Amino acid sequence: MTDPVREQRVLQTFARLADTLVADYDVLELLQTLVETCRDLLDTEAAGILLAGPSGELEVIVSTSESSRLVETMQLAAEAGPCVDSFRTGRVVSVTDISVSPPEWNDFRTSALEQGFESAHAVPLRLRDTVIGTLNLLRTSTGELEDFDLVAAQAFADVATIGILHERALQESWILTDQLQTALNRRVVIEQAKGVVSFTNGVPIDEAFTLIRSYARSHQLRLGDVAARIVDRSLQLDGLESGENP
């Protein structure tokens, strides 16, 4: 593949990914597309993305092959290898010859060489100072990545980061929307409960609210739950004294 053709396909990939991020999208499908694009367009034979879990440990989330051997190799690199080094430093880690990698990477080195991989490159998924994972490229030849491939790999890693954080933001916004709606719904019930207590006890609305709130506090109950029980008549407040209907 000539460079102009490859560059055109990389640009087309970015355009397609940009469209994906605008619409509703599956983040795993997005990441899978990214690693397959790395395999098809860059000088690499296998690629994978690892993300940090709640405990901070890297886990393989997608790879160009679901072969247990490939996934195992990348997982080993996340424990002692280029992946974890890239994650900890926030920098690209290039291993131009896996056979002479550090002794502490022995498990990764053995697994990679058995599968014919001779070099590896780990690119951080980073937003400013926060690293959330790594994009990992495995090659069957030794040596550095070409400048174009390295720049493209970092750009793909940046897209992956944006996609992941965008999805998280959407989830958080949905949670916030649900919380706001729940709060609004509870407020409506509280207003209804105030009306019930005001009417049954012949007291002003402000005093009715005070009665409801006092009952909730003294019984260590949520205000919204007490209001709901007043509205459905399972709880009756009588003036300064209150008791539940049989």
N, C-alpha and C positions, 0 to 999 in steps of 0.2 A: 504494500500500500504506500503510495507516494505521500510525502508530507502534506501537500495541499489538500489531498483527499481526506487524510486523517484529521487535519485541522478543521475541515469543513464538517466532518461527522461529529467532532467534539463540540463545535458550536451548535450544531443541530440538537445534540443531546442536552446542552444547557437550555436551549429554547424550549425543548419538550418538558424539561424539569421545571422551568419557570411556570409554564402553563399548569403543570400538575399542582404546584404549590398554591396557585390562585384558587383552584377548585377544591372540592372535598377530596381528600386523598388518603390512601393507606400508607402509613409511614414505612411499614415493612416492605411493601412493594417498591416504594421510592428507593430504599436502601439497597434492595436486591438489584434494581436497575442500575444503580451506581456501581456496584461491584462487578456486574457483568459488563458494563461499559469499560471499566478499567481493564478487564481481561481482554476485551475485544479490540480496544483502541490503543492501549498503552503497551509498553514492552514488558509485559508480565504474563505469567501463565495461570496465576490464581490470586484471588483477592478476597478479603473479608473485612467486616466491620465489627469491632468489639466495643461494647458500651459498659460504663461503670454502673454497677448496681448500688443499692442503698448502703452496702457495707464498704463500697469503694473498690471491690474486686471486679476485674474486667471479665466479661462473658461474651462469647461469640453470639452475635445477633443474626447476621446473614453471611453467607459465603458463596463463592461461585460453584461450589459443589457441596452436597450434603454428605459426601464421603466421610465416614467417621475418622479416617486417618487424617484428612485435611483439617477438619474441625479440631481434632486432638492436637495437631501441630500448632495451630493458631492459639489454642488454649494454653499450651505449654509456653508459647512465646509471651503470653499474658502473665505468666507466673514468674518466669525468669528468661527474658529475651527482649528483643527489640520493642515489642508492643508495650510492655510495662515501663520500659525506659522512656519511650516517647510520651506515654501517659503522664509519668511523673515529672518530666522536664518541660513538656509542652513544645518539644522540638521534633523535627524530623530525625529519625534514627536510621541510618543506612548501614547495612551489613553487607559489604561487597563480596565477602567470601565466608560463607557460613562455616566452612570446615575449620577456620582459625578463630572462631568466636570464643568469648571468654569461657573458662572452665565451668563457671556457675550456670552456663546455658547448656549444659551437657544434654539434658533431656530434649530440649528444643532442637539442638544441633543433630542429634541422632535421628529424631523423627523426620526432620526436614530432608536430610541427606538420603535417607532410605526412600523417600518419594521423589528424589531427583532434583530437589530445589537446592540451588547453590548460592543464592543471594536473597536478601529480604530488605524491605523498606517499610517503615512504620511512620505514618503521617498523623499528627494529632487532630482530633475533632475539637476545635477550640473556639470559644467566644470570649474575646479579650483575655482575661487571666484565668478563665474557667475552662478546664479540659474535661470533656464528657466521655471521651473514648478515643479510638484510633482506627484509621484505615490502613490495612496491611496488605502489602504486595509481595508475592513470592515469585521468584524467577528461576529458570533452569540454567541460567548462565551467571557467571561472576561479573562483577563490575558495578559501576554507578549507573543510575538512571540518567537518561538524557535530560537536559534542562527542560525541554518541552513536556516530557512525561512527568517530571517532578512538579512543575507548575500546574499541569492539568490535575495531577493527583491531589494537590493541596486545594485546588478549586473544587474538586469533587468532594473532598472532606468538608469544605466550608458549606457546600450545598446540603450535605448530610446533616451537619450541625444545625443549619437553619431549619431544615425539615423537622428534625426531632424537637427542637425548642419551640417551633411554631405549633406543632401538635400538642405539646405540653401546655402551651399558652391557651390553646383552644379548649383543652380539657379543663384548665383552671377557670376559664371564662364561663364554661358551662356550669361548673360547680358553683361559681359565684352567682350566676343567674338563678340557679336552683335555690341557693341559699336566700337570695333576695326575694324570690317568689314565695318561698316558705314563710319568710318574715312577714311579707305583705298579707299572706293568707291568715297567718296567726293574728295579725293586727285586726283583720276583719272580724275574727271570732271574738277577740277581746272586746271590740266595740259592741258586738251583739250581747256578750255577757254583761257588760256594764249596763246596757239597757234592761236586761232581765232583772238584775239585782236592784237597779234603781226603781223599777216598777213594783217588784214584790216587796220591797222594804220602804218605799215612799221616801227615798233619799235622793239628793242631787247626784248627777253623774260622777262628779269628782269624788264624792264619798263612796259611791259604789265601786269605783276603781280602787280606792284605798282598802275597802273590805276584801276585794278579790286578791289584791297584792299581799295583804297581811296574812290571808289564809294560805297562800302559796308559800310564803316565807316560813310561817310557823309549822307547816307540814313538810317543808323541804321539797316542794313540788315546783315544776316549771309553770310559769304564769300562763303560757299558752295551753298547757294541759288542763289546768284548773278552769280556764275560760271555756274550753271545749266541753267539759263535764257540766258546767253551769248551763250552757246552751242546750245540751241534749237532756237536761233535767236529771242527770244522775247525781248531781250535787246541788244542794240548796243552801244559800247563805242567809241567815236570819239576823239582821241587824249586827250587833257586835258579837253575837254568838253565832256559830255556824255548825251545821251537822249534815250528815249524808242521809238522803231519803232511804228508807228500807228498800 
